[in-house]
Amino acid sequence: MIGLIKKIFAGSPKTDFASLIAEGALILDVRTRNEYAGGHIKNSVNIPLNDLPNQLKN
């Protein structure tokens, strides 16, 4: 898990999101639906930040 976090935030200019997803990572995009529609990481999940509390399971 720590390795995954380091991989994401290591400051490298390119993050291999496809590899992260293949390893089981979930890429959560919290931008608005219109922003997401304008371009996003393949296989990412869009839940706008304002909707996030309603989407979380208790």
OpenMM code with the backbone's topology and positions (N, CA, C; nanometers):
from openmm import Vec3, app, unit

residues = "MET ILE GLY LEU ILE LYS LYS ILE PHE ALA GLY SER PRO LYS THR ASP PHE ALA SER LEU ILE ALA GLU GLY ALA LEU ILE LEU ASP VAL ARG THR ARG ASN GLU TYR ALA GLY GLY HIS ILE LYS ASN SER VAL ASN ILE PRO LEU ASN ASP LEU PRO ASN GLN LEU LYS ASN".split()
positions = [
    Vec3(0.0820, -0.1198, 0.0000),
    Vec3(0.0000, 0.0000, 0.0000),
    Vec3(0.0865, 0.1263, 0.0000),
    Vec3(0.1889, 0.1270, 0.0854),
    Vec3(0.2778, 0.2431, 0.0904),
    Vec3(0.3478, 0.2629, -0.0434),
    Vec3(0.3854, 0.1525, -0.1058),
    Vec3(0.4488, 0.1615, -0.2370),
    Vec3(0.3581, 0.2265, -0.3396),
    Vec3(0.2296, 0.1936, -0.3343),
    Vec3(0.1322, 0.2520, -0.4258),
    Vec3(0.1198, 0.4021, -0.4019),
    Vec3(0.1132, 0.4420, -0.2771),
    Vec3(0.1017, 0.5844, -0.2439),
    Vec3(0.2272, 0.6589, -0.2893),
    Vec3(0.3441, 0.6016, -0.2646),
    Vec3(0.4682, 0.6642, -0.3098),
    Vec3(0.4704, 0.6771, -0.4615),
    Vec3(0.4200, 0.5745, -0.5297),
    Vec3(0.4173, 0.5741, -0.6757),
    Vec3(0.3305, 0.6884, -0.7285),
    Vec3(0.2187, 0.7136, -0.6625),
    Vec3(0.1263, 0.8185, -0.7058),
    Vec3(0.1835, 0.9569, -0.6784),
    Vec3(0.2411, 0.9755, -0.5587),
    Vec3(0.2829, 1.1086, -0.5152),
    Vec3(0.4332, 1.1310, -0.5181),
    Vec3(0.5054, 1.0511, -0.5912),
    Vec3(0.6511, 1.0603, -0.5927),
    Vec3(0.7021, 1.1847, -0.6635),
    Vec3(0.6165, 1.2568, -0.7293),
    Vec3(0.6592, 1.3774, -0.7975),
    Vec3(0.7091, 1.3530, -0.9381),
    Vec3(0.6996, 1.2300, -0.9848),
    Vec3(0.7420, 1.2027, -1.1216),
    Vec3(0.6436, 1.2688, -1.2178),
    Vec3(0.6925, 1.3175, -1.3311),
    Vec3(0.6052, 1.3892, -1.4232),
    Vec3(0.4972, 1.3016, -1.4869),
    Vec3(0.5202, 1.1709, -1.4951),
    Vec3(0.4210, 1.0838, -1.5574),
    Vec3(0.3857, 0.9711, -1.4614),
    Vec3(0.2578, 0.9579, -1.4347),
    Vec3(0.2092, 0.8473, -1.3532),
    Vec3(0.1405, 0.7487, -1.4448),
    Vec3(0.1729, 0.6220, -1.4336),
    Vec3(0.1141, 0.5179, -1.5170),
    Vec3(-0.0180, 0.4731, -1.4543),
    Vec3(-0.1243, 0.5490, -1.4834),
    Vec3(-0.2545, 0.5200, -1.4241),
    Vec3(-0.3085, 0.3848, -1.4679),
    Vec3(-0.2822, 0.3445, -1.5915),
    Vec3(-0.3286, 0.2133, -1.6391),
    Vec3(-0.2680, 0.1024, -1.5536),
    Vec3(-0.1415, 0.1162, -1.5212),
    Vec3(-0.0747, 0.0173, -1.4362),
    Vec3(-0.1338, 0.0175, -1.2955),
    Vec3(-0.1591, 0.1359, -1.2418),
    Vec3(-0.2189, 0.1457, -1.1079),
    Vec3(-0.3559, 0.0788, -1.1047),
    Vec3(-0.4359, 0.1029, -1.2070),
    Vec3(-0.5691, 0.0428, -1.2142),
    Vec3(-0.5566, -0.1093, -1.2272),
    Vec3(-0.4617, -0.1548, -1.3088),
    Vec3(-0.4408, -0.2988, -1.3258),
    Vec3(-0.4006, -0.3648, -1.1943),
    Vec3(-0.3344, -0.2881, -1.1066),
    Vec3(-0.2926, -0.3393, -0.9763),
    Vec3(-0.4035, -0.3281, -0.8715),
    Vec3(-0.5207, -0.2775, -0.9130),
    Vec3(-0.6349, -0.2716, -0.8221),
    Vec3(-0.6710, -0.1341, -0.7701),
    Vec3(-0.6004, -0.0308, -0.8150),
    Vec3(-0.6315, 0.1043, -0.7691),
    Vec3(-0.7628, 0.1528, -0.8295),
    Vec3(-0.8326, 0.2344, -0.7561),
    Vec3(-0.9527, 0.3007, -0.8047),
    Vec3(-0.9189, 0.4478, -0.8173),
    Vec3(-0.9317, 0.5022, -0.9365),
    Vec3(-0.9064, 0.6437, -0.9595),
    Vec3(-1.0411, 0.7148, -0.9493),
    Vec3(-1.0557, 0.7955, -0.8468),
    Vec3(-1.1803, 0.8677, -0.8225),
    Vec3(-1.1618, 1.0123, -0.8665),
    Vec3(-1.2410, 1.0534, -0.9633),
    Vec3(-1.2371, 1.1885, -1.0175),
    Vec3(-1.3545, 1.2652, -0.9568),
    Vec3(-1.3254, 1.3673, -0.8781),
    Vec3(-1.4319, 1.4392, -0.8066),
    Vec3(-1.4696, 1.5709, -0.8735),
    Vec3(-1.4285, 1.5878, -0.9978),
    Vec3(-1.4683, 1.7087, -1.0707),
    Vec3(-1.6148, 1.6988, -1.1128),
    Vec3(-1.6690, 1.8080, -1.1632),
    Vec3(-1.8073, 1.8066, -1.2098),
    Vec3(-1.8207, 1.7128, -1.3293),
    Vec3(-1.9441, 1.6745, -1.3596),
    Vec3(-1.9681, 1.5854, -1.4740),
    Vec3(-1.9207, 1.6484, -1.6056),
    Vec3(-1.9411, 1.7795, -1.6196),
    Vec3(-1.8964, 1.8478, -1.7420),
    Vec3(-1.7447, 1.8472, -1.7539),
    Vec3(-1.6745, 1.8693, -1.6429),
    Vec3(-1.5291, 1.8649, -1.6459),
    Vec3(-1.4810, 1.7244, -1.6807),
    Vec3(-1.5435, 1.6236, -1.6207),
    Vec3(-1.5090, 1.4840, -1.6471),
    Vec3(-1.5324, 1.4506, -1.7940),
    Vec3(-1.6447, 1.4977, -1.8481),
    Vec3(-1.6774, 1.4713, -1.9888),
    Vec3(-1.5745, 1.5342, -2.0827),
    Vec3(-1.5092, 1.6408, -2.0370),
    Vec3(-1.4089, 1.7083, -2.1188),
    Vec3(-1.2776, 1.6330, -2.1285),
    Vec3(-1.2614, 1.5310, -2.0485),
    Vec3(-1.1400, 1.4500, -2.0511),
    Vec3(-1.1135, 1.3913, -1.9142),
    Vec3(-1.0787, 1.2644, -1.9124),
    Vec3(-1.0547, 1.1963, -1.7857),
    Vec3(-0.9648, 1.0746, -1.8066),
    Vec3(-0.9179, 1.0191, -1.6977),
    Vec3(-0.8357, 0.8991, -1.7009),
    Vec3(-0.9263, 0.7807, -1.7330),
    Vec3(-0.8853, 0.7003, -1.8307),
    Vec3(-0.9637, 0.5831, -1.8700),
    Vec3(-0.9889, 0.4938, -1.7481),
    Vec3(-1.1126, 0.4492, -1.7331),
    Vec3(-1.1585, 0.3622, -1.6248),
    Vec3(-1.1652, 0.4310, -1.4893),
    Vec3(-1.1516, 0.5632, -1.4872),
    Vec3(-1.1703, 0.6340, -1.3610),
    Vec3(-1.3202, 0.6426, -1.3315),
    Vec3(-1.3520, 0.6685, -1.2064),
    Vec3(-1.4908, 0.6799, -1.1629),
    Vec3(-1.5174, 0.8259, -1.1294),
    Vec3(-1.6262, 0.8797, -1.1821),
    Vec3(-1.6609, 1.0188, -1.1565),
    Vec3(-1.7739, 1.0274, -1.0549),
    Vec3(-1.7420, 1.0841, -0.9405),
    Vec3(-1.8421, 1.1197, -0.8398),
    Vec3(-1.8092, 1.2629, -0.8008),
    Vec3(-1.8883, 1.3586, -0.8486),
    Vec3(-1.8597, 1.4984, -0.8159),
    Vec3(-1.8499, 1.5184, -0.6645),
    Vec3(-1.7591, 1.6046, -0.6247),
    Vec3(-1.7308, 1.6259, -0.4834),
    Vec3(-1.8571, 1.6539, -0.4029),
    Vec3(-1.9479, 1.7331, -0.4567),
    Vec3(-2.0711, 1.7658, -0.3838),
    Vec3(-2.1616, 1.6443, -0.3658),
    Vec3(-2.1494, 1.5441, -0.4520),
    Vec3(-2.2310, 1.4226, -0.4421),
    Vec3(-2.1662, 1.3131, -0.3585),
    Vec3(-2.0395, 1.3306, -0.3271),
    Vec3(-1.9638, 1.2246, -0.2598),
    Vec3(-2.0274, 1.1786, -0.1275),
    Vec3(-2.0700, 1.2688, -0.0392),
    Vec3(-2.1300, 1.2208, 0.0870),
    Vec3(-2.2513, 1.1297, 0.0656),
    Vec3(-2.3287, 1.1558, -0.0395),
    Vec3(-2.4479, 1.0749, -0.0676),
    Vec3(-2.4115, 0.9381, -0.1269),
    Vec3(-2.2909, 0.9257, -0.1817),
    Vec3(-2.2486, 0.8011, -0.2460),
    Vec3(-2.1742, 0.7070, -0.1520),
    Vec3(-2.1303, 0.7583, -0.0387),
    Vec3(-2.0559, 0.6775, 0.0555),
    Vec3(-2.1497, 0.5843, 0.1333),
    Vec3(-2.1062, 0.4619, 0.1524),
    Vec3(-2.1847, 0.3677, 0.2301),
    Vec3(-2.1572, 0.3909, 0.3774),
    Vec3(-2.2586, 0.3794, 0.4578),
    Vec3(-2.2418, 0.3948, 0.6027),
    Vec3(-2.1911, 0.2674, 0.6635),
] * unit.nanometer
topology = app.Topology()
chain = topology.addChain("A")
for resn in residues:
    res = topology.addResidue(resn, chain)
    for name in ("N", "CA", "C"):
        topology.addAtom(name, app.Element.getBySymbol(name[0]), res)
